[in-house]
Amino acid sequence: MPRPRQYEVPDSELIPFHEAANVKRIGSHEYTGDIHAEYSYGAVAHGGYLISLMWLAIELHFKTTHASIAQPDINAFHIEFLRPVSVGPVMISIKDVRLGKTSSTVHASLSQAGKERCVVYSTNSGPAATRTTISMPMDHRPQPLPPPINFDNVLIGSDPSWIRYDHPQDLALPNATLRRLIYAVQRHPPPNRNIVHQWITPRRSSEKWTNASLGILLDSSVPPMENFYDDAPHNYFNGAKRAMQLEAENRSLYDHPPWLVPRMYPTVNMSVQIKRQLPEEGEKWLSLRWHTKECLHGRFDVDIEVWDVKNNLIATGFSIWTIADNSRSLSTRLSKEREQANKL
């Protein structure tokens, strides 16, 4: 049901990430998980949540089965999304591909109802991998360089360059994962349609981004492709305009429309390189930058960068997405909504 206009979701209504992504070890190379409805799109698991679930299983694998080689850190991760994953139990199996002195590679497979749903290759390392290596700063920065931000001011609507953006909190809407996040978008974004650049934080006040929850961050934005549809309500430019209008009219931050466009964007795969491990206590805000070069035959690329508040590059990545026709499911959903409205 819709929330009251000025409703602020309390922490008590938000399932903590560590509870919703609980991975258990049942053997030296076998792990179980349970896809939680709070991290889904309708009945299907959110792709970023699946990344996090597999990440946690691999972390647990190296902390238990391979604790003796001291390689707990994932520094390269590739996932292929083969089939949708439903809410409910899953099995994760891990195969040791190569175990080395400074780095190791494993293959992980997530299955449900007897079918393989997604597969991962991960490379892990530990302190021994950095003892004799070279680090060289190269002064890389996002272009165009975004304006400075004050997060406290963003949350109360007084930052001059950035504005808070909240997804609708209607529990009947399918995208539960995005309801759990708070975004900061530029009030006046640069005109480059190929880029989306925003700051994101978990809505739960005590929750911070960790290495394992990075998967959710990496897959939780409207892709730049929407910027090429001028009337798209959720593209980077129209979203910022509407947020400023809500602010000017003193309306609820949640009064953004649900996703009612005839397009969906399934993620085909994603590769991630971790430049810097996040601190154990986590980071409250991280910046996500997506850049798309071209869409051809229904497939498009997304370059990924994640930055922290000190302008450290945390992760880079690359992903392939597809554009899916959502008109039939959208029409069905709108028909059901009209039927319900007529009954009132």
GUMI-868935 format. One line per field, with one value per residue (C-alpha): residue number from 0; x, y, z; residue in three letters. Coordinates in Angstrom, 3 decimals. Example, Ala and Ser with C-alpha at 12.3 -4.5 7.8 and 13.67 -1.06 7.14 Angstrom:
% GUMI-868935
resi = [0 / 1]
xx = [12.300 / 13.670]
yy = [-4.500 / -1.060]
zz = [7.800 / 7.140]
resn = [ALA / SER]
This chain:
% GUMI-868935
resi = [0 / 1 / 2 / 3 / 4 / 5 / 6 / 7 / 8 / 9 / 10 / 11 / 12 / 13 / 14 / 15 / 16 / 17 / 18 / 19 / 20 / 21 / 22 / 23 / 24 / 25 / 26 / 27 / 28 / 29 / 30 / 31 / 32 / 33 / 34 / 35 / 36 / 37 / 38 / 39 / 40 / 41 / 42 / 43 / 44 / 45 / 46 / 47 / 48 / 49 / 50 / 51 / 52 / 53 / 54 / 55 / 56 / 57 / 58 / 59 / 60 / 61 / 62 / 63 / 64 / 65 / 66 / 67 / 68 / 69 / 70 / 71 / 72 / 73 / 74 / 75 / 76 / 77 / 78 / 79 / 80 / 81 / 82 / 83 / 84 / 85 / 86 / 87 / 88 / 89 / 90 / 91 / 92 / 93 / 94 / 95 / 96 / 97 / 98 / 99 / 100 / 101 / 102 / 103 / 104 / 105 / 106 / 107 / 108 / 109 / 110 / 111 / 112 / 113 / 114 / 115 / 116 / 117 / 118 / 119 / 120 / 121 / 122 / 123 / 124 / 125 / 126 / 127 / 128 / 129 / 130 / 131 / 132 / 133 / 134 / 135 / 136 / 137 / 138 / 139 / 140 / 141 / 142 / 143 / 144 / 145 / 146 / 147 / 148 / 149 / 150 / 151 / 152 / 153 / 154 / 155 / 156 / 157 / 158 / 159 / 160 / 161 / 162 / 163 / 164 / 165 / 166 / 167 / 168 / 169 / 170 / 171 / 172 / 173 / 174 / 175 / 176 / 177 / 178 / 179 / 180 / 181 / 182 / 183 / 184 / 185 / 186 / 187 / 188 / 189 / 190 / 191 / 192 / 193 / 194 / 195 / 196 / 197 / 198 / 199 / 200 / 201 / 202 / 203 / 204 / 205 / 206 / 207 / 208 / 209 / 210 / 211 / 212 / 213 / 214 / 215 / 216 / 217 / 218 / 219 / 220 / 221 / 222 / 223 / 224 / 225 / 226 / 227 / 228 / 229 / 230 / 231 / 232 / 233 / 234 / 235 / 236 / 237 / 238 / 239 / 240 / 241 / 242 / 243 / 244 / 245 / 246 / 247 / 248 / 249 / 250 / 251 / 252 / 253 / 254 / 255 / 256 / 257 / 258 / 259 / 260 / 261 / 262 / 263 / 264 / 265 / 266 / 267 / 268 / 269 / 270 / 271 / 272 / 273 / 274 / 275 / 276 / 277 / 278 / 279 / 280 / 281 / 282 / 283 / 284 / 285 / 286 / 287 / 288 / 289 / 290 / 291 / 292 / 293 / 294 / 295 / 296 / 297 / 298 / 299 / 300 / 301 / 302 / 303 / 304 / 305 / 306 / 307 / 308 / 309 / 310 / 311 / 312 / 313 / 314 / 315 / 316 / 317 / 318 / 319 / 320 / 321 / 322 / 323 / 324 / 325 / 326 / 327 / 328 / 329 / 330 / 331 / 332 / 333 / 334 / 335 / 336 / 337 / 338 / 339 / 340 / 341 / 342 / 343]
xx = [0.000 / 1.190 / 3.028 / 1.781 / 3.338 / 5.917 / 6.628 / 10.279 / 10.952 / 12.216 / 15.169 / 12.866 / 11.141 / 14.398 / 15.968 / 19.738 / 21.879 / 23.753 / 20.435 / 19.056 / 22.314 / 23.011 / 25.277 / 25.859 / 28.624 / 27.376 / 30.564 / 34.109 / 32.888 / 29.105 / 27.144 / 23.485 / 21.626 / 18.060 / 16.948 / 15.138 / 12.068 / 13.467 / 16.258 / 14.220 / 12.374 / 8.973 / 9.628 / 13.080 / 16.323 / 18.078 / 21.301 / 23.444 / 22.125 / 23.155 / 26.650 / 26.773 / 25.505 / 28.154 / 30.777 / 29.901 / 30.103 / 33.577 / 34.740 / 33.498 / 35.213 / 38.596 / 38.045 / 37.219 / 38.235 / 41.352 / 42.038 / 45.648 / 46.657 / 45.519 / 43.885 / 40.599 / 40.369 / 38.500 / 40.263 / 38.729 / 35.207 / 33.237 / 29.617 / 27.373 / 23.622 / 22.272 / 18.695 / 16.436 / 16.652 / 13.444 / 12.838 / 13.714 / 16.636 / 19.694 / 22.796 / 26.282 / 29.049 / 32.693 / 35.473 / 39.115 / 40.598 / 44.055 / 45.423 / 48.655 / 51.015 / 49.951 / 46.668 / 44.057 / 41.153 / 37.879 / 34.739 / 31.371 / 27.960 / 24.568 / 21.729 / 18.057 / 15.472 / 18.117 / 19.186 / 22.348 / 21.340 / 24.589 / 28.320 / 31.326 / 35.076 / 36.890 / 40.554 / 41.564 / 44.744 / 46.106 / 48.987 / 51.645 / 50.465 / 51.370 / 54.806 / 56.967 / 54.536 / 54.434 / 51.744 / 51.711 / 49.153 / 47.995 / 45.781 / 42.684 / 39.487 / 35.914 / 35.316 / 33.615 / 34.671 / 31.538 / 30.942 / 31.721 / 29.033 / 27.938 / 25.974 / 24.309 / 23.032 / 21.864 / 19.670 / 17.910 / 17.744 / 20.239 / 23.208 / 23.566 / 24.820 / 23.234 / 19.698 / 18.332 / 16.433 / 14.283 / 12.465 / 8.744 / 8.087 / 4.876 / 5.196 / 3.087 / 5.764 / 8.200 / 11.657 / 12.201 / 15.997 / 15.991 / 13.638 / 16.455 / 18.801 / 19.100 / 20.573 / 22.186 / 21.953 / 23.278 / 20.702 / 21.984 / 23.706 / 26.247 / 24.685 / 26.530 / 23.779 / 26.253 / 27.016 / 25.183 / 27.056 / 25.527 / 26.232 / 24.394 / 23.983 / 22.026 / 18.801 / 19.244 / 21.031 / 23.522 / 24.284 / 27.337 / 28.781 / 31.117 / 33.136 / 30.359 / 27.493 / 29.288 / 27.398 / 24.144 / 25.730 / 27.160 / 23.741 / 21.422 / 20.970 / 18.997 / 21.311 / 22.497 / 20.373 / 17.304 / 18.934 / 18.383 / 14.603 / 13.693 / 10.325 / 11.670 / 10.628 / 13.555 / 16.433 / 19.187 / 17.907 / 14.158 / 14.740 / 16.768 / 14.163 / 11.355 / 13.306 / 13.815 / 10.111 / 9.115 / 11.517 / 10.121 / 6.538 / 7.454 / 6.140 / 7.252 / 10.631 / 8.915 / 6.523 / 8.532 / 6.541 / 7.040 / 8.772 / 6.083 / 8.145 / 8.016 / 11.675 / 13.575 / 17.334 / 18.477 / 22.149 / 23.928 / 27.251 / 29.564 / 33.312 / 34.699 / 38.243 / 38.660 / 41.327 / 41.055 / 39.381 / 36.842 / 37.610 / 36.065 / 33.709 / 32.487 / 31.737 / 28.408 / 28.429 / 30.038 / 29.920 / 28.811 / 29.660 / 28.304 / 29.416 / 27.883 / 29.638 / 27.113 / 23.962 / 23.847 / 21.319 / 19.724 / 22.968 / 24.959 / 28.071 / 28.457 / 31.856 / 31.767 / 33.721 / 33.205 / 34.779 / 34.872 / 34.527 / 38.322 / 38.435 / 39.958 / 39.053 / 37.521 / 36.533 / 36.298 / 34.145 / 32.504 / 29.031 / 26.875 / 23.145 / 20.221 / 17.063 / 13.914 / 10.397 / 8.383 / 5.152 / 3.216 / 3.984 / 3.454 / 0.032 / -0.951 / 0.146 / -1.728 / -4.872 / -4.689 / -4.206 / -7.264 / -9.335 / -8.341 / -9.124 / -12.585 / -13.351 / -12.685]
yy = [0.000 / 3.584 / 5.344 / 8.623 / 11.646 / 12.573 / 9.029 / 8.266 / 4.532 / 3.487 / 1.129 / -1.419 / -1.958 / -2.584 / -6.040 / -5.695 / -6.810 / -9.394 / -11.070 / -11.032 / -12.355 / -15.121 / -17.787 / -21.067 / -23.614 / -27.188 / -28.770 / -27.908 / -26.691 / -26.424 / -23.453 / -22.517 / -19.237 / -17.994 / -15.330 / -12.692 / -10.860 / -7.541 / -7.817 / -8.644 / -7.274 / -8.859 / -12.578 / -12.457 / -11.757 / -8.459 / -8.995 / -6.983 / -9.004 / -12.212 / -10.770 / -10.079 / -13.551 / -15.233 / -12.834 / -13.855 / -17.561 / -17.132 / -15.061 / -17.779 / -20.438 / -18.747 / -18.058 / -21.695 / -24.315 / -22.357 / -20.374 / -21.646 / -19.828 / -16.398 / -15.052 / -13.571 / -10.626 / -10.818 / -8.577 / -9.767 / -11.079 / -12.037 / -13.194 / -14.513 / -14.345 / -17.462 / -17.733 / -15.798 / -16.699 / -16.768 / -15.939 / -19.027 / -21.402 / -21.720 / -23.916 / -22.529 / -24.934 / -23.859 / -25.510 / -24.689 / -23.899 / -22.831 / -22.383 / -20.360 / -18.852 / -15.243 / -15.558 / -18.193 / -18.614 / -20.402 / -21.118 / -20.793 / -21.902 / -20.931 / -23.365 / -23.481 / -26.186 / -28.317 / -25.664 / -23.590 / -19.916 / -17.946 / -18.690 / -16.783 / -16.748 / -15.052 / -14.316 / -13.913 / -12.714 / -11.652 / -9.760 / -11.820 / -10.521 / -6.903 / -7.244 / -6.670 / -4.969 / -1.486 / 1.158 / 4.162 / 6.996 / 8.166 / 11.136 / 9.572 / 11.447 / 11.293 / 13.596 / 15.947 / 16.339 / 16.384 / 19.257 / 18.851 / 17.376 / 17.671 / 14.543 / 15.989 / 18.867 / 16.497 / 14.621 / 17.822 / 19.408 / 22.247 / 21.158 / 23.649 / 21.097 / 17.769 / 16.725 / 13.674 / 11.130 / 8.393 / 5.639 / 5.247 / 3.371 / 1.727 / -1.887 / -3.049 / -1.945 / -4.658 / -3.146 / -3.736 / -3.367 / 0.257 / 1.236 / 0.361 / 3.043 / 6.837 / 8.559 / 11.949 / 13.262 / 16.479 / 19.254 / 20.284 / 17.280 / 17.812 / 17.346 / 14.110 / 11.494 / 8.607 / 9.133 / 8.623 / 9.750 / 9.666 / 9.043 / 6.169 / 5.090 / 2.298 / 3.707 / 1.890 / 4.442 / 1.986 / 0.177 / 0.936 / -0.373 / -3.331 / -5.338 / -7.927 / -5.450 / -3.644 / -5.925 / -4.142 / -0.746 / -1.824 / -2.828 / -0.181 / 2.693 / 3.630 / 2.860 / 5.717 / 4.301 / 5.934 / 9.359 / 8.988 / 8.899 / 12.531 / 11.718 / 8.954 / 9.940 / 8.160 / 9.330 / 11.313 / 14.704 / 14.307 / 12.635 / 15.624 / 18.107 / 16.262 / 16.020 / 19.803 / 20.315 / 18.136 / 20.115 / 23.471 / 22.317 / 20.870 / 17.481 / 14.033 / 12.823 / 9.588 / 11.122 / 9.912 / 7.715 / 3.949 / 2.388 / 2.718 / 2.670 / -0.162 / -1.071 / -3.314 / -3.717 / -7.232 / -7.543 / -10.219 / -10.227 / -8.081 / -7.986 / -6.134 / -5.296 / -4.167 / -1.478 / -0.926 / -3.098 / -1.142 / -0.737 / -3.339 / -0.729 / 0.067 / 3.325 / 5.145 / 6.852 / 5.741 / 7.273 / 5.178 / 6.319 / 4.520 / 5.285 / 3.724 / 3.874 / 2.316 / 0.240 / -2.211 / -4.965 / -4.575 / -4.887 / -2.095 / -1.707 / -0.051 / 1.036 / 1.212 / 3.258 / 3.384 / 6.214 / 6.967 / 10.329 / 10.845 / 10.530 / 7.056 / 4.745 / 1.714 / -0.451 / -0.523 / -2.771 / -3.579 / -4.935 / -5.979 / -5.292 / -5.919 / -3.943 / -6.018 / -5.130 / -4.566 / -3.421 / -6.666 / -7.032 / -3.285 / -3.487 / -6.429 / -4.604 / -1.424 / -3.458 / -5.052 / -1.643 / -0.285 / -3.290 / -2.744 / 0.971 / 0.235 / -2.000 / 0.812]
zz = [0.000 / -0.614 / 2.198 / 3.700 / 2.001 / 4.626 / 5.789 / 6.622 / 6.630 / 10.083 / 10.439 / 12.077 / 8.712 / 6.841 / 6.906 / 7.535 / 4.619 / 6.691 / 7.566 / 4.034 / 2.537 / 5.017 / 3.468 / 5.330 / 4.845 / 4.564 / 3.222 / 2.195 / -1.217 / -0.736 / 0.590 / 0.868 / 0.759 / 0.736 / -1.752 / 0.283 / -1.068 / 0.171 / -2.403 / -5.460 / -8.449 / -7.984 / -7.582 / -9.210 / -7.328 / -7.943 / -9.939 / -7.538 / -4.616 / -6.425 / -6.865 / -3.129 / -2.257 / -4.406 / -3.026 / 0.527 / -0.355 / -1.875 / 1.095 / 3.454 / 1.321 / 1.736 / 5.434 / 6.178 / 3.594 / 2.580 / 5.738 / 5.802 / 2.587 / 3.919 / 0.762 / 2.008 / -0.402 / -3.710 / -6.218 / -9.499 / -9.972 / -13.095 / -13.104 / -15.891 / -15.284 / -17.007 / -15.743 / -13.372 / -9.681 / -7.646 / -4.014 / -1.952 / -1.234 / -3.485 / -3.552 / -4.240 / -5.276 / -5.496 / -7.483 / -6.812 / -10.224 / -9.036 / -5.528 / -5.498 / -2.957 / -3.563 / -5.472 / -6.232 / -8.639 / -7.982 / -9.993 / -8.248 / -9.464 / -8.029 / -8.702 / -7.851 / -8.511 / -10.196 / -12.737 / -12.875 / -12.577 / -12.522 / -12.543 / -11.224 / -11.589 / -8.718 / -8.034 / -4.395 / -2.752 / 0.622 / 2.242 / 0.465 / -2.933 / -2.138 / -0.531 / -3.619 / -6.001 / -7.519 / -6.971 / -9.291 / -9.055 / -12.491 / -11.547 / -13.083 / -12.162 / -13.431 / -16.394 / -16.136 / -12.505 / -10.307 / -7.854 / -4.118 / -1.901 / 1.742 / 2.645 / 5.730 / 3.616 / 0.884 / 3.355 / 4.465 / 1.016 / 1.404 / -0.733 / -3.621 / -6.182 / -5.227 / -4.338 / -2.568 / -4.668 / -3.121 / -4.958 / -4.160 / -0.918 / -2.160 / -1.008 / -3.970 / -6.439 / -7.545 / -7.071 / -3.375 / -3.586 / -4.745 / -1.918 / 0.456 / -0.917 / -0.844 / -3.893 / -4.390 / -7.965 / -9.428 / -9.524 / -12.934 / -14.534 / -17.331 / -20.795 / -21.647 / -22.078 / -21.980 / -18.283 / -14.997 / -11.867 / -8.390 / -4.713 / -3.015 / 0.618 / 2.328 / 3.776 / 7.076 / 9.283 / 10.794 / 7.536 / 5.416 / 2.172 / 2.610 / 0.111 / -0.023 / -0.462 / -3.297 / -5.687 / -4.830 / -5.425 / -8.788 / -10.139 / -8.658 / -11.058 / -14.154 / -17.098 / -19.343 / -22.186 / -20.602 / -21.089 / -24.835 / -24.349 / -23.729 / -22.134 / -19.858 / -16.304 / -14.673 / -16.821 / -15.121 / -16.252 / -15.663 / -12.294 / -11.088 / -12.383 / -10.624 / -7.356 / -7.408 / -8.166 / -5.209 / -3.044 / -4.237 / -3.580 / -0.182 / -1.260 / -0.141 / -1.335 / -2.349 / -4.901 / -7.884 / -10.286 / -10.476 / -13.480 / -16.174 / -19.358 / -21.935 / -21.444 / -19.075 / -18.826 / -17.845 / -16.909 / -18.965 / -17.124 / -15.041 / -14.385 / -11.378 / -10.285 / -6.696 / -6.518 / -2.763 / -0.145 / 1.883 / 5.612 / 7.908 / 9.370 / 5.847 / 4.020 / 4.390 / 0.967 / -2.298 / -5.748 / -8.736 / -12.263 / -15.352 / -18.906 / -22.027 / -25.415 / -27.815 / -28.123 / -31.037 / -31.741 / -28.333 / -26.353 / -24.756 / -22.629 / -19.226 / -17.868 / -14.062 / -11.543 / -7.766 / -5.717 / -2.003 / -0.248 / -0.290 / -4.109 / -3.937 / -6.800 / -5.060 / -8.021 / -11.791 / -13.890 / -17.175 / -17.821 / -20.774 / -20.672 / -23.005 / -23.699 / -23.216 / -24.329 / -21.175 / -22.854 / -22.327 / -18.608 / -18.153 / -19.828 / -17.614 / -14.482 / -15.398 / -16.145 / -12.695 / -11.085 / -12.933 / -11.833 / -8.217 / -8.485 / -9.899 / -6.927 / -4.467]
resn = [MET / PRO / ARG / PRO / ARG / GLN / TYR / GLU / VAL / PRO / ASP / SER / GLU / LEU / ILE / PRO / PHE / HIS / GLU / ALA / ALA / ASN / VAL / LYS / ARG / ILE / GLY / SER / HIS / GLU / TYR / THR / GLY / ASP / ILE / HIS / ALA / GLU / TYR / SER / TYR / GLY / ALA / VAL / ALA / HIS / GLY / GLY / TYR / LEU / ILE / SER / LEU / MET / TRP / LEU / ALA / ILE / GLU / LEU / HIS / PHE / LYS / THR / THR / HIS / ALA / SER / ILE / ALA / GLN / PRO / ASP / ILE / ASN / ALA / PHE / HIS / ILE / GLU / PHE / LEU / ARG / PRO / VAL / SER / VAL / GLY / PRO / VAL / MET / ILE / SER / ILE / LYS / ASP / VAL / ARG / LEU / GLY / LYS / THR / SER / SER / THR / VAL / HIS / ALA / SER / LEU / SER / GLN / ALA / GLY / LYS / GLU / ARG / CYS / VAL / VAL / TYR / SER / THR / ASN / SER / GLY / PRO / ALA / ALA / THR / ARG / THR / THR / ILE / SER / MET / PRO / MET / ASP / HIS / ARG / PRO / GLN / PRO / LEU / PRO / PRO / PRO / ILE / ASN / PHE / ASP / ASN / VAL / LEU / ILE / GLY / SER / ASP / PRO / SER / TRP / ILE / ARG / TYR / ASP / HIS / PRO / GLN / ASP / LEU / ALA / LEU / PRO / ASN / ALA / THR / LEU / ARG / ARG / LEU / ILE / TYR / ALA / VAL / GLN / ARG / HIS / PRO / PRO / PRO / ASN / ARG / ASN / ILE / VAL / HIS / GLN / TRP / ILE / THR / PRO / ARG / ARG / SER / SER / GLU / LYS / TRP / THR / ASN / ALA / SER / LEU / GLY / ILE / LEU / LEU / ASP / SER / SER / VAL / PRO / PRO / MET / GLU / ASN / PHE / TYR / ASP / ASP / ALA / PRO / HIS / ASN / TYR / PHE / ASN / GLY / ALA / LYS / ARG / ALA / MET / GLN / LEU / GLU / ALA / GLU / ASN / ARG / SER / LEU / TYR / ASP / HIS / PRO / PRO / TRP / LEU / VAL / PRO / ARG / MET / TYR / PRO / THR / VAL / ASN / MET / SER / VAL / GLN / ILE / LYS / ARG / GLN / LEU / PRO / GLU / GLU / GLY / GLU / LYS / TRP / LEU / SER / LEU / ARG / TRP / HIS / THR / LYS / GLU / CYS / LEU / HIS / GLY / ARG / PHE / ASP / VAL / ASP / ILE / GLU / VAL / TRP / ASP / VAL / LYS / ASN / ASN / LEU / ILE / ALA / THR / GLY / PHE / SER / ILE / TRP / THR / ILE / ALA / ASP / ASN / SER / ARG / SER / LEU / SER / THR / ARG / LEU / SER / LYS / GLU / ARG / GLU / GLN / ALA / ASN / LYS / LEU]
